Amino acid sequence: MSLSIINRNVLLIAAREFRQIARTRSFWLTLLILPITLAVLPLVTRLIDPNLQQTIMLIDQSKTGAGNAIATRIETERQRTDLIALASYASDNKLSALARSAAWSEKADWYPDQLVAKFAAEGGADAALRIIRAHSPKLADEYKRPRPSYVIVPTPDALAATPIDALDTALAPYLKPPEQAGRKPVDYILAIPPDFGAERGVRLWTNGTPRGPFMAMVQADLTRTLRTGYLETQGVTPPVAQIANRLEPVIDITRPQAVGGRERVLIRSILPLVMTYILLMSLIMSGQWMLQSTIEERSSKLIEAVLACVSPHDFMHGKLLGTIAVGLVMTFTWIACGLFAAFATQGAIADFIRPALEPLSSPGSIAAILYFFLTGYVMVALIFLVIGAMSDSMQDAQGFLVPTMLILMMPVIILMQVVISGTDSMMVKVMTWIPLFTPFAVLARLGSGIPAYEIIGSGLVLLAFIALEFVLLGRVFRASLLSGQGRPSLKTMASLMRRQ
């Protein structure tokens, strides 16, 4: 048989295998699960977001200025939220150079009060967006300002003059307004009595369990007010007391920029670890589909009709090629969805994915990811194919499938945890040279750093192992197709491998 006929037979079997698997509902469910998750996740996150906006009503009957201090703190936190979001957006879209001296020109996860005050004095987000709009109206329009965590609602004059002891009844329509009122309930109502600091504390009404950050913020500002009043009663002049109570350390945060920094290593490890997980999951799913189709063909005697037209060699390679095509379609679909979420959308998901794509900037990393992903797929898919050829039913296949899955999954899960922890474990280095785990180990280590000689050496060992696998498992596959003897023993399998 000529080479062209062999190739055509292999392609025909591969196409049939692909169509057979692609017609199943489980294939489409698995294929679409990631796009659906990426589409639904922002909505779910918003629904369960602990930072949903809450309303606060302040009733300050004291002369300490405690209510104004809390209102000032809430405004500071709103400006801080704006600054963090705007600086992140400017950094992602290469806009930081538009105003190098501005507070939002440098991205950070947190800003001290001094920088927040500078940002507010510069005009806040409105002023920054005017600068961005002058450069790119489109980018300015695309920016979505974050909702502040807390908003202060006006206090009715009648409530402001109501004695603290009489507020329980007066506040009921605001905490639980009647439906005909057409207004939303107030989440927090904080009342500060006239004698605050002398004998009585404040009272807080809430619609549910108060948030920890809110309580910490209120307590800190009230404590600062009390301390200022105490210092004044001890003879300290009010300006000095206020200055003393506002004293706080300035924390100058320096981010490690070295390649070996822990945060940078974790970010670089995200993509390799995700590829490791995708390889494992796609192998499990597509391998089981191929396993089931092979068992069905064997039990229905369809294999006999197929082998009358093609050789066992063509049949094995065709089914293997079809299964690889199924796995690659799933993988590339998931990757395309991830890239779309990273570069065509805005939000937390995009901000998380973009830095993780840094390894793709290196041609060597791209080549290593592709090589070990494809060779790993071929290596494990061939094992599943042979299990299907040796089994008359799924029950027979479980005897081989369960230990195979355990051998693959348990060390890989441990491997991923070790890599995330950042420990340079000898176990990981050893697994790199064990062909069955080589693809997973190398992919997982790409982000944290792996010597080039290990990549090249383990890649050659893996290639040699696959070549040996084709020879030995190919013999078992061909001998098992028409044997009809059910699941062979390990001794029988070893005997089949030795046959020429």
N, C-alpha and C positions, 0 to 999 in steps of 0.2 A: 504494500500500500504506500502510495507516495506521500510525501510530507504535506502537500496541499490538502489531500483527502483527510489525513489525520487531523490537521488543524480545523478543517471544516466540521468533522465529526465532533471534535472537542467543543467547538463553538456552538453547535446545535444542541448538544447536551447541556452546556452551560446556560444557553438561552432558555431551555425548557425548565431547568432548575430554578432560574431566576423568576420566570413567570409563575411557576407553581407556588413559590414562597410569597411572591408579591401579591398574589390573589387572596392571601389569608388576612383576616381581620386583625390578628395579633401583630402582623407586620406593620400595618398602617397605624395601629394604636401606638406601637413602639416608635415608629418614625415621627409621629406628630406630637409625642408627649413633651419633648423639649420646646418646640415652638409654642405649644399651648401654655406651658409653664412660664415661658418668658413673657407671653402676652398677659397672663393672668396675675403673675407675681406682683407687678406694681400696684394693681388694684387691691389685691389681698393685703399687701404691705400697708397701703393707705388705710384700709379698713381696720387693721389691727395695730396700726402705728401708735405707740404709747405717747407720741408727741402731738396728738390731735389737739387742735386749738381749744383752749378753755377760757371762760370769761371770769373776771374778778370784779367785785364791787367793794370799794373801800369806804368805810364810814369812820372818819377820823375826828373824834370829838376832843382830842387832846391838843395841847399846845407844844408838843415835842417835835412835830414835823415827821412823825413816824410814817404816816400815810404817804407823804411826799417822798420819803426815802425808799419805800417799797415801789412806788410808781416809777421813780428814777431807775431802780434796779431792773424792773421789768422792761423799761425802754432800752437799757444797756444790753440786756439779753437779746432783745429784738435786733438791735444793731449788730450784735456779735453773730447772730444767725445769718443776717444779711451778708456780713463780711466774709464768713466762712464759705457760704454758697457762691458768692460773687468771685472770690479769689480762686476757688476751684474751677469755676466756669472759664475765667480768664486764662488760667493756666492750661486747661484742656484745649482751648481754641487759640492759643498763642497770642493773647491780647495783653499779657502782663507788661510788655514793653511800651504800651501806650502811655503809661503814667508810672514811671519807675519809682518815683518818690511817694506814690500813694500807698495807703495801708493795704489795699487789695492787690498790690503788684506781686506779693509773695504768698504762695499757697501754704496753708497750715491747717491743722485739725482743730486748733484752739488759739485764741488771741487774748492777751492780757487786757485789763481795763484801759490801760494807757493807749494801746493801739486802737481799741474800740472807740475811745473818745476822739482820737485823731480822725478815724473814719467818719464819725458823726459830724465833726467840725468841718470836714472837707465836703460835706453835703450828702454823705451816705450813699446808698445804692442809686438814688436818682442822679446825683452828680456823676457817678461812675458810668452809668448807662448813657448819659449824654456824651461822654468821651468815646464810649464804644460805638454809639450811633453815628458819630462823625466819621468813624473809621469804616464801619459796616452796619448799615441799618438792619440788614437781615439778622446778624448775630444779636443785635440789641433786642429785636422783636422776639427771637427764639428763647431768650433767657426767661426763665420762670422764677419769680421771686418766691422764696419759701414762706410758708405761713408761720407767723410767730406762735410760739407755744401758748402765750397768755395775752389776753386783751382786757384792758380795764374798761368797764362800762360805766356810764354816768350814774351818779348817786342822786336819786330824787331828793329835793329839798326837805320833803316831809320826813324821810328816813334819817337825813343828816341831823335833824333836831330831835328825833325820838330817843328817849332814855334807853340805855343798853338793856335794862331789865324788861322793857316792853317790846323789844325787837323780835322775840320769838314769834309772836302773832303777826306783827307787821311785815315780816320777811317771807311768810308763807306764800303769798302770791308771786314772789320773785323766784323762790326755789322750786316751786311746783305751780306754774301759772295755769289757770283754767284754759281749756281748748279755745274758748271764744276770745281769749285775750290776744291770740295770734302772735305770741312772742316765745322765744326759747328760754328755758330755765337758766338761771345764773349758776355757774359751777361752784364758785366760792364767794362768800360774803364775809369780809373781815371787819370787825368793829373794834376800834381802839377807844377805850373809855377816857373821860376827862382826867381821871386820877391815875392814868397809866404810869407805872414806874414807882408809884408810892405804895399802893396797897393791892391794886387789882391788875390782872393781866388782860390780855386781849381775848376776844371770842371769835371763833371761826365756825361758820355754817357751811356745809358742803352737801352736794347731791350724792356723793358716794365716798369711797375711800380716797383721801387726799394723796396726791403724788408725793413721793419722797423728795424729789428735787424742789417742788414748790414749798414744802414745809421747811426744808433746809434754807431756802432763799429767804423766806419770811422770818425765820428765827434769827438768821445772821443779821438782817437789817434791823430788826427790833432790838437785838442785843447791842448793836452798834449805837443805836439811839439811846438806850439805857445807860451805856457806859459814858456817852457824852454828857448826859444829864448828871451823872454821878460826879464826874470830874468837875463840872461847874459848881456843884454844891460843896466841893472841897476847896474852893477858892481859885480854881483854874479858870482863866478868862475863856468865854465861849469860843472865840476864834482858835485859841490854842487847844482847847478840848476837842473841837471838831477836827483840827489837823492831826492831833495825836490819835484820834479814833479812826482816821482814814488811812493811817500809815499801813502799808502792806509791802511785802517784798516784790521786787520786779524780777520775774523769772525769764531769763533770756534762754530760749529754747534753741538748741543747735541740733540739727538733724544730721545723722551720719550719712555721708555721701560715698564712702568707700564701697567698693564692689562687694566686699565681704560683710557689709553691715547686715544684721539679722533681718531687719525689715525688708531690705532690698532682696535678700536671698529668698524670703518667703514669697515676695511678689513674683520673682522670676520662677519660682517653683510651681506657681499655680497652673500655668499651661501644661508643663510636662506631667504633673500629677493628674490633671483633668484628662490628658491623652491616655495616661495609664488606666484610668477608670473607664474611659470610653472603650478602650481596647478590650478590657475584661468584660464589660457589659455586652458589647456588640458580639464578642465571641460566644458568650453564653447564649444569647438570643438566636443568632444566625446558626450556631452550631446545633442547637436543639431542633431548629426547623429542618436543617439538612438531615439530622439524625432521624427525625420522624419520617421524612419523605423517603429516605433510603430503606427504612424498615417496612414502610407500606409497599414500596416497589418489590421488596424481597418476598414479603408474605403473599402478595397478589400474583407472584410469578411474572410480573412485568419485566423484571431484569432479564429473564430468559429470552424474551422477544427482543429486547434491546441488544443483548450480547450476540444475537444472531446477525446483527448489522454492524456492530462496532466491537472493537477489542476491549478487554477489561482495562487496558492501559488508557485508552481514550475515555472510557466511561468514568474512571476515577478522576482523571484530570478535568473532565468536563464538569462533573459535580463539584469538584473543588473550586474551579473557576467561577461557577455560578454562585456558590456560597460566598466567596470572597467579594463578588460584585454586590451581593445583597448587603454585606457588612459595610462595604465602602460607601454605598448609597446612603445608608443610615448615618455613617460617620460624617460624610461630607455635608449632609443635610443639617446635622446638629452643629457642625462647625460654621456653616453659612449663617445659621440662625444666630449663633453667638457673635459673629462678625457684624451682622446687621444690628444686633442689639448694642454693640460697642460703638459703631460709627454712624448709625442712622437714627439713634434715639438719644435722649438725654435722661439723666436720673441716676439713681444709686447703682443700678445694674451696669449702665455704661461706664460709670466712674470706676467700678470694680474690675470690669473686663479689660479696659484699655491698657492700664499698666501691666496687666498679666501677659500681654502680647509682646512684651519686650524681647523674649527669646527669638521671635520671628525676624528680628532685625539682623540676625547673624545667619549667613548662608550655611555655615557648618551646622548650626542648630537645626535649621530647617531640614537639611539632608539627613541628619541623625534621626530626627523625629519620623520622617517618612520611611527611612530604611527599617528601623526597628519596629515601627507600627506594622508595615507590610509583612516583614519576615515573621513577626510574632503571630500575625493572623494566619499565615500559611501553615506555620508549625502546629498551632492548636487545632485549626480547622481539619487538618489531615487526621488528627487523632479522633475527632468526632466522626469523621467519615468512616474510618475503619471500625469504630464501635458500631455504627449503623449496619455495616456489612456483616458483622459477626452476630447480629441479634435478629431473632425472629419476631420479637415484640418489644414494646417499651419496657415491659417488666424485665426481660432479659437484659436490655440495655442499661437499666438502673444499676446492675451489678458492676458495670465498668464506669458508668457516668458519675455516680456519687463519689467514689474515691478520686476520680479525675478532677472533679469540681473542687473537692477539698484540697487536693494537692496544689491546685492553681490559686484558689481564693485565699486560703488562710495565710500563706507566706506573703502574698501580695498585699493583703490588708496590713499585716505587721510591717512590711517594707514601707508602705506609704506613711504610716504613723512615725516610724523611725526617721524618715526623711523630713517630715514636718517638724519634728522635735529638734532637728539640727544637729543630731549626734552623728559623728563619723564612725559608725558602727562597723566592726569587722564582718558582721553577718551580712550587711548590705554589699560589702566588697566581694564576699564569697559568692553571694547570689548572682552577682554580675557575671560570673564565669560559669554558672550552671545554666545550660542552654534553655531549659524549660522556663527559667525565670529571667533570663537575660533581657528580653524586650521590656519587661516591666521594670527591672532594676535600672537599666540604662535610662529609660524615659523618666523615671522618678528622680534620678540623680542629675539630670541635665540642668535643672534650675540651681541646685546648690553647688554644682561644679564637679566635673569628673575628668580625669586626665585623658588626653587624646589617645594615648596608647591603650587605655582600657576600652575606649569606644571602638577603636579599630580592631584590637585583638579579640574582644568579645564578639564583635560583629562577624569576624572570620570564623570563630568557633561556632557561632550560631548558624552560619551558612553551611558549614560542614555538617553540622548536626541535622539540618533540614535535608541535605542531600542523602545522608545515611537513612533518615526517616523515610524518604521516598522509596529507597531501595527495600528496607526491611518491612515497613508497614504496607508497602505496595504488594509485597508477596503475600502478606496476611489478607489483604483486601481481595486480591484476585482469587486466592484459594477459598475464601469464605463466601464468595458471591453465590455459587451454585452448590455448595456442600450440603446444605439442608440439615446439618447436624446440630443446629442450635448454638448456644454460646460455648465457645471452646475454652478449655482450661489454659492456665498460664503455660503449662508444659507443652500443650499443643501449639500455642502461639509461638513459643520459642522454636519449636520444630519447624513451623511454617516459615519463620524468618530465615532459617538456614537453607531452605530449599532454593535452588537456582531457577 
